[in-house]
């Protein structure tokens, strides 16, 4: 939070660059949250609280349906064995990680489309694919068709968190994002595991596994309706705004450039003799009013003072004018996009006159850009090549691997001695996973918010990406402990490392709780850290982390049966726990030492910021 009024700060530096500020304090004492919304009704920051809540609810419902399908195959294994035969399920056991692999592929595929089409079309398209994949799974005539349908479910589910997280970023202020992202990850996954826990009790899944997919199809229809009616397009290019008599240019990295252009300005820049307004008018004339890059910024410089004192621009030798002209010149493409949006007002008025609300259409977003979408692909590769992004992806991949191994082995371990639990009882074990997801919300948010808030206040209100790093400690410790504990509980009687007193369902439940606390906490903290460290390329960085981590972990999961056969439950899980500790322990110091690599991507592709926190 800024500690000095804006007027005092501007008196010292007429053009100030506030890096990663969360608030601004005006000269009259009012506190404004960043980013500052524009006057456009299409700006998601101007939407009502009810609109935002319904958007989050719709996203949570769709995410819950998707994650439920991703986690369901291991539970239905016994029912599938009765129908297709135990000898054919060897391939299915390996295919249980297929949804996670396709999830990672989906993240990589859907992210550029979020820039080229918009958030809403991607969300509707992924929900539609999920709907058809669920119906295909419920009607699958063979095991191969079922595996293919499960793969398409994973591909569709990759679009839900991709577009969902970007939409949450679009509709929230900086200080609201940690809580909203934590709620989206925690609540969505928690509801999923409650459904999975109650499913074997409410539905005879051992004999009617097809009913599960048909019911899921009906629920997905409801989720699709919610998304269609309550998830408007959030992709919006926010222009420079007026604040406290000054012009604020909010960059793609959410840095704020304050232009204190003049002390006395005319109402418009038509004469060219009234301070900075005239300078902007000259800039427009130089660009050419007939040029597609032209946009009239004179409205930004209106002031009630009509006097002609000597302006700050004149006193500083035109430095502010040159800064603003350089900004306009560097953002010609974005100005063209804004003009295109203005030209569409007639179309919007026509749609409104026909009685069709704009947010119920299936149109491409007005500011969507295919060139930015194509540039997002090399940006992903550049993000992966960045050591900081690669570390987060590697660390998250190892942690996801540990969670995938536990998830796939829990039903098989509890069905055999010494547990010998029935399918409904094994299903209830997912209540502990739901508890872990819900517990991760207050724990992760409390640790992250308190740490970041304390360090930010000590740094005069300027927040840095480094402040999020302590949040990785909890997922690292919980993930390692979960795998070690599950390894002990999964050893069969007489096996290497068997400990009798550990073999109780309560220890399995504790391991499952810790695994979900680690997974959910890692998802929240990695999202916050990546978007803060690489704000100009937030979409590409998130796609690189999530896509690479899920694909890497699940490809390793394909070899889990051979790994388990050669190492045993205990040694395999201990090795995974050691990898989690090494990746987390070595990566956190690396992130501190690699500060110079933050907000840096080499090459011309870095110029495009369509996937930024605040798109340019």
Residue, then its C-alpha position, 0 to 999 in steps of 0.5 A: x500500500x502506498x504510504x505517501x499521498x499522490x500529490x506529494x509524490x508527484x511534486x517530487x517526480x512529475x512522472x512516477x513509476x510505481x512498480x507492483x503497487x497495490x493501492x494509490x492514495x489521491x490528494x484528497x485522501x481517497x484510496x484507489x485499488x489497482x488497476x484503476x477501471x475505465x469508464x467503459x461498461x465492458x470493463x469487468x472491474x465495473x461489473x456488479x458484485x452479483x455478476x462477479x459472484x455468479x461468474x465464480x460460481x459458474x466456473x466452480x461448477x464447471x471445474x468441479x464436473x471436470x475434475x470429478x471425471x478426471x479422478x473417477x477412473x480408478x474408482x470404477x476399475x472393479x466395475x470395468x473389470x466385471x464388464x470387460x475382463x480383468x485381463x484387459x485392464x492392464x492397459x486401462x491401469x496405465x490409461x488412468x493417467x491419460x486424462x492428466x496428460x491430455x489435461x496438460x496438452x489442453x492447457x497448452x492448446x487452450x491458452x493461445x485461443x484465450x488470446x485469439x478468441x477470448x475467454x468466453x468462447x474457449x470456456x464454452x468450447x471446452x465445456x461442449x467438448x466435455x459434454x460430448x466426451x462424457x456422453x461418449x464414455x457413457x455409451x462406449x461399446x468397447x474399452x478402447x472407446x472409453x479410454x479415448x473418451x476419457x482422453x478427450x475429457x482431459x483435453x476439455x478440462x484443460x480449458x477450464x482452469x486456463x480460461x477460468x484463472x485468466x477470467x478471475x485475474x480480469x475481474x479482480x483487483x490486485x489485492x483480491x486475486x490471492x483469495x479468489x484464486x485460492x477459492x477457485x482451486x480449493x472449493x472446486x476440488x473440494x466439491x469434486x472429492x465430496x461427489x467422488x466420496x458419496x458416489x459409490x454409496x448413492x450409485x451401485x458403481x460396481x455394476x452401473x458405471x455407465x450411469x455415472x457418466x450419464x449423470x455426469x452428462x446431465x450435470x455438465x449440461x447444467x454447467x454449460x447453461x450456467x457458463x453461457x448465461x453467467x460468464x460474459x467476456x472478460x478480455x478487455x484492453x484498458x486504456x489510459x485513465x485520468x486520476x487525480x488530475x493526472x494521466x495514468x498509463x497502466x502497463x501490461x506488468x501492472x506498473x503505473x506510469x503517472x503523467x503530470x502533464x500540465x498545471x493549466x490545460x485547455x478543454x481540448x487540444x485543437x489550438x495546439x497552444x494550451x500545454x500538453x493537450x496541444x502536444x497530444x493533438x500534434x501527436x495525433x496529427x503526426x500519426x494521421x487522423x485517417x490512419x488506423x492507428x489514430x485514437x483521440x486522447x484529448x478527452x483524457x486531458x480535459x481540465x476546468x482550468x482554462x488559464x495559460x500558466x507555464x506548464x510542467x511540460x514546458x518547464x521540463x523541456x518537453x520530457x513528458x510530451x516525449x514520454x507520452x509520444x513514445x508510449x503512443x508510438x510503441x502501442x500502435x497495434x493496441x491503439x488500432x485494436x481500441x479503435x476497432x472496438x469503437x467502430x463496433x459500437x454500431x454493431x453493439x447498438x444493433x444487437x441491443x436493439x434486437x433484444x440480445x444482450x451482448x454477453x449472451x452472444x457467441x462472438x469473438x472478443x472485440x480485443x482478441x488478436x490472432x497475432x498475439x495468439x500465435x506469439x503466445x506459442x513461442x512465449x511458452x517455449x521461452x518461458x520454459x527456457x527461463x530457469x525460474x519458470x522451469x524450476x516451478x514447472x519441475x517442482x510442481x511436476x514432481x509434486x503432481x506425480x506424488x499425488x497421481x501415484x497416491x490417487x491411483x494406488x489408494x483404491x487398490x491398497x484398501x481393497x486388499x489385506x490387511x484393509x479389505x475394504x468394500x468399494x463404498x468404504x473406499x469411496x468415503x476415503x475421498x472425504x479426507x481429500x475434500x478436507x485437505x482441499x478445504x483446509x488448504x484454503x485458509x492455511x495457504x491464504x493465511x500464510x501467503x497473505x500475512x507474509x506478502x502483506x508484512x514484507x510489502x509494508x516494510x518495502x513502502x507498499x511495493x510488492x515483489x514476486x520474491x515475497x510469495x516464495x515462503x508459500x512454497x514451503x508448506x506444499x513441499x513439506x506436506x507433499x514429501x510427508x504424504x508420500x512417505x506416509x502412504x508408502x508405509x501404509x501401502x506395503x502389503x503384509x510380509x513386504x519389505x518395510x512392512x510396519x504393522x501399527x501403521x496399517x490403519x485406514x486413518x493413516x491412509x486418510x492423513x496421507x491423502x489429506x496432506x497430499x491434497x493440501x500440498x497439491x492445492x497449496x502448490x497450485x495457488x502459490x505457483x499461480x500467484x508467483x508466476x503471474x507476479x514474476x512474469x506479468x507481461x506474459x502471464x498466460x504463456x507462463x501459466x501454460x508453460x508451468x501447468x502444461x509442462x508439469x502435468x505432462x511431465x508427471x503423468x508421462x512418468x506415471x505411465x511407468x509407475x507399474x514397472x517402477x512399483x514392481x521393481x522398487x516396491x511401495x515404500x521405496x518408490x514413495x520415498x524416492x518421490x518424497x526425496x525428489x519433492x524436497x530436492x526440487x523445492x529446497x534447491x529452487x527457492x534459493x534459485x528464485x532468490x538469486x535469479x531476480x534478474x531473470x524475472x520479467x525478462x524474455x529474449x527476442x521479438x516475441x516478448x513485445x506482444x503482451x496479449x496474455x499479460x495480467x492487464x493486456x496491452 
